[in-house]
Amino acid sequence: MPGRTDSSAATDSPDAGPPGSDTRTARPARPTGTAPAASTARLPAERARGGPAGLLPARSPYRSQLRRIGTGRVLEVGCGTGDTLAGCAPGSVGVDHDPQSVAHCRARGLTAYTADTFLASPHARPGAFDALLTAHVLEHLDDEQVEGLLRAYVRYVRPGGGVLLITAQEAGHRAGPVPVRFTDFALLRAFAESAGLAVRRTYSHPLPRPAGMLLRSNVFVLVGQVPR
């Protein structure tokens, strides 16, 4: 597992990490078997947009990132109130720990479940989705929970499908809710590989890594692929 935190100023930088970042690696992969339900994951509830931003129509914040993993059906874990899910292809499904967020998604005409109800739904079929997305979730879980979550949901993505993992950089990390730990490129790669994914690309979005010190919206992005 990688434990380095190389630095780079390029927007599409390889495995860059900030000085002083957590360099712990993910735990070794568990033996194959039944994946955990991931219903105990402590995911943060999405905060309501306040001020002038609340008056604007919601936009999918990761539309360009989703295009990198195809245009098919997406399973979004940690979908919040559905801003990203609303921009996904028909047949996409969201999962969130917060029943109120799920209810908000459904009121918008989106398909969303809590973790337990997803597992009991007709959508929980191996290989049913073309891609998996989780944004601003993994940094709020400990190592065991991250591994459990990825193993629980990767099974629902078809072989060759894409996986998009997104976590906050420094400014977003400080903005709260309080994360468990700083989850940089090295940790994202370690978690992806522990889940059996092939890592295709890592990059900083929307600006190069140095902007992450000041810009809350700057994020780490890992593009992975489920083995064929």
C-alpha positions as CSV (number, residue, x, y, z in Angstrom):
1,M,0.0,0.0,0.0
2,P,1.4,3.5,-0.8
3,G,2.3,5.7,2.1
4,R,4.0,8.5,0.2
5,T,2.6,12.0,-0.3
6,D,4.4,13.3,-3.4
7,S,3.6,16.9,-4.3
8,S,2.8,18.4,-7.7
9,A,1.3,21.7,-8.9
10,A,-0.3,20.3,-12.0
11,T,-4.1,20.0,-12.0
12,D,-3.9,16.4,-13.2
13,S,-1.1,15.6,-10.7
14,P,-0.3,12.0,-9.8
15,D,-0.8,11.0,-6.1
16,A,0.0,14.3,-4.6
17,G,-0.4,15.0,-0.9
18,P,0.0,18.0,1.3
19,P,2.9,18.4,3.9
20,G,1.9,16.8,7.2
21,S,-0.9,14.7,5.7
22,D,-1.9,11.4,7.2
23,T,0.3,8.8,5.5
24,R,-1.3,5.7,7.0
25,T,-2.3,3.1,4.5
26,A,-5.5,1.1,4.3
27,R,-5.6,-2.2,6.0
28,P,-4.9,-5.4,4.0
29,A,-7.8,-6.7,2.0
30,R,-10.2,-9.0,3.8
31,P,-10.8,-12.5,2.5
32,T,-13.5,-12.7,-0.1
33,G,-17.0,-13.3,1.2
34,T,-20.2,-11.5,2.0
35,A,-19.6,-7.7,2.0
36,P,-20.9,-5.8,5.0
37,A,-24.2,-4.0,4.7
38,A,-22.4,-0.6,5.2
39,S,-25.6,0.5,7.1
40,T,-23.5,1.6,10.1
41,A,-21.4,4.1,8.2
42,R,-21.5,7.4,9.9
43,L,-21.9,9.7,6.9
44,P,-22.4,13.4,7.4
45,A,-25.8,14.9,6.6
46,E,-25.6,17.4,3.8
47,R,-26.0,21.0,5.0
48,A,-28.7,23.2,3.5
49,R,-27.5,26.0,1.3
50,G,-27.9,29.4,2.9
51,G,-27.9,33.0,1.8
52,P,-28.0,33.9,-1.9
53,A,-26.8,30.4,-2.9
54,G,-30.1,29.0,-1.6
55,L,-32.0,31.0,-4.1
56,L,-30.2,29.6,-7.1
57,P,-31.1,26.4,-8.9
58,A,-29.1,23.4,-7.7
59,R,-26.3,22.3,-10.1
60,S,-24.5,18.9,-10.2
61,P,-21.1,19.8,-8.8
62,Y,-19.3,16.8,-10.3
63,R,-20.8,16.6,-13.8
64,S,-17.4,16.8,-15.5
65,Q,-16.0,14.2,-13.3
66,L,-18.9,11.8,-14.0
67,R,-18.2,12.1,-17.7
68,R,-14.8,10.6,-17.1
69,I,-16.3,7.4,-16.0
70,G,-19.0,7.2,-18.6
71,T,-22.6,8.2,-19.1
72,G,-24.4,5.2,-17.7
73,R,-26.3,4.5,-14.5
74,V,-24.6,5.8,-11.3
75,L,-24.9,4.5,-7.8
76,E,-24.1,7.5,-5.6
77,V,-23.3,6.6,-2.0
78,G,-23.8,9.7,0.2
79,C,-26.2,11.4,-2.2
80,G,-27.4,14.1,0.2
81,T,-30.3,16.0,-1.2
82,G,-29.6,14.9,-4.7
83,D,-27.8,17.8,-6.5
84,T,-25.4,15.4,-8.2
85,L,-27.8,12.6,-8.5
86,A,-30.2,14.8,-10.4
87,G,-27.6,15.2,-13.2
88,C,-26.9,11.5,-13.6
89,A,-28.3,9.2,-16.2
90,P,-31.9,7.8,-15.9
91,G,-31.8,4.7,-13.7
92,S,-29.2,6.1,-11.3
93,V,-29.8,5.6,-7.6
94,G,-28.7,7.4,-4.5
95,V,-28.0,6.0,-1.0
96,D,-27.7,8.2,2.1
97,H,-27.7,7.5,5.9
98,D,-30.1,10.4,6.5
99,P,-33.8,9.6,5.9
100,Q,-34.6,13.3,5.5
101,S,-32.1,13.6,2.7
102,V,-33.6,10.5,1.1
103,A,-37.1,12.0,1.4
104,H,-35.9,15.2,-0.2
105,C,-34.4,13.3,-3.2
106,R,-37.6,11.4,-3.6
107,A,-39.6,14.6,-3.5
108,R,-37.5,15.7,-6.5
109,G,-38.4,12.6,-8.4
110,L,-35.1,10.9,-7.8
111,T,-34.6,7.3,-6.7
112,A,-32.9,7.2,-3.3
113,Y,-32.7,4.9,-0.3
114,T,-31.2,4.6,3.1
115,A,-28.5,1.9,3.3
116,D,-30.9,-0.8,4.7
117,T,-33.7,-0.1,2.3
118,F,-31.3,-0.1,-0.6
119,L,-30.1,-3.6,0.3
120,A,-33.8,-4.7,0.3
121,S,-34.6,-3.0,-3.0
122,P,-34.8,-4.4,-6.5
123,H,-31.9,-2.1,-7.4
124,A,-29.4,-4.0,-5.2
125,R,-28.4,-6.4,-7.9
126,P,-24.7,-7.3,-8.7
127,G,-23.5,-5.4,-11.7
128,A,-26.7,-3.3,-12.0
129,F,-24.8,0.0,-12.3
130,D,-22.3,1.4,-14.7
131,A,-20.5,3.5,-12.1
132,L,-20.1,4.2,-8.4
133,L,-19.7,7.7,-7.0
134,T,-18.9,8.8,-3.4
135,A,-18.1,12.4,-2.7
136,H,-17.2,13.9,0.7
137,V,-17.9,10.7,2.5
138,L,-14.7,8.7,3.0
139,E,-13.0,11.3,5.1
140,H,-15.7,11.0,7.7
141,L,-15.2,7.2,8.1
142,D,-12.4,5.3,9.8
143,D,-10.3,2.8,7.8
144,E,-12.5,-0.2,8.6
145,Q,-15.7,1.7,7.6
146,V,-14.2,2.9,4.3
147,E,-13.2,-0.6,3.4
148,G,-16.5,-2.0,4.4
149,L,-18.4,0.7,2.4
150,L,-16.4,0.2,-0.8
151,R,-16.6,-3.6,-0.6
152,A,-20.4,-3.4,0.1
153,Y,-21.2,-1.2,-2.9
154,V,-18.5,-2.0,-5.6
155,R,-20.3,-5.3,-6.1
156,Y,-23.2,-3.4,-7.7
157,V,-21.1,-2.0,-10.5
158,R,-20.6,-4.0,-13.6
159,P,-17.2,-5.4,-14.5
160,G,-15.3,-2.6,-16.3
161,G,-17.5,0.0,-14.7
162,G,-16.1,3.2,-13.3
163,V,-15.6,4.3,-9.7
164,L,-15.2,8.0,-8.7
165,L,-13.9,8.8,-5.2
166,I,-13.8,12.5,-4.1
167,T,-12.5,13.9,-0.8
168,A,-11.9,17.4,0.5
169,Q,-8.5,19.2,0.4
170,E,-7.3,21.4,3.3
171,A,-9.8,24.3,3.1
172,G,-12.7,21.9,2.7
173,H,-11.3,19.7,5.4
174,R,-11.4,22.6,7.9
175,A,-14.8,23.7,6.9
176,G,-16.6,20.8,8.7
177,P,-18.4,18.7,9.6
178,V,-15.3,17.5,11.4
179,P,-13.7,14.7,9.4
180,V,-12.1,11.6,10.9
181,R,-8.9,12.2,9.0
182,F,-7.4,13.9,6.0
183,T,-7.9,11.6,3.1
184,D,-5.4,12.5,0.4
185,F,-4.3,10.9,-2.9
186,A,-2.2,8.2,-1.1
187,L,-5.1,7.1,1.1
188,L,-7.6,7.2,-1.7
189,R,-5.3,4.9,-3.8
190,A,-4.7,2.6,-0.9
191,F,-8.5,2.2,-0.2
192,A,-9.2,1.7,-3.9
193,E,-6.6,-1.0,-4.3
194,S,-7.8,-2.6,-1.1
195,A,-11.3,-2.8,-2.6
196,G,-9.8,-4.5,-5.7
197,L,-10.1,-1.5,-8.0
198,A,-7.7,-0.6,-10.7
199,V,-6.6,3.1,-10.3
200,R,-6.8,4.9,-13.6
201,R,-6.2,8.5,-12.6
202,T,-5.9,10.9,-9.7
203,Y,-6.1,14.7,-10.0
204,S,-7.0,17.9,-8.2
205,H,-10.2,19.7,-9.2
206,P,-11.1,22.3,-10.1
207,L,-7.7,23.9,-9.6
208,P,-4.1,22.6,-9.0
209,R,-3.3,21.3,-5.5
210,P,-2.0,24.6,-4.0
211,A,-5.5,26.1,-4.3
212,G,-6.7,23.5,-1.8
213,M,-5.2,25.4,1.0
214,L,-7.7,28.2,0.4
215,L,-10.5,27.0,-1.8
216,R,-13.1,24.9,-0.1
217,S,-14.4,23.4,-3.4
218,N,-11.0,22.1,-4.4
219,V,-11.0,18.3,-4.0
220,F,-9.0,15.1,-4.5
221,V,-10.4,12.9,-7.3
222,L,-9.6,9.3,-7.9
223,V,-10.9,7.6,-11.0
224,G,-10.9,3.8,-10.6
225,Q,-12.3,0.8,-12.5
226,V,-13.9,-2.4,-11.5
227,P,-11.8,-5.3,-13.0
228,R,-13.4,-7.0,-16.0
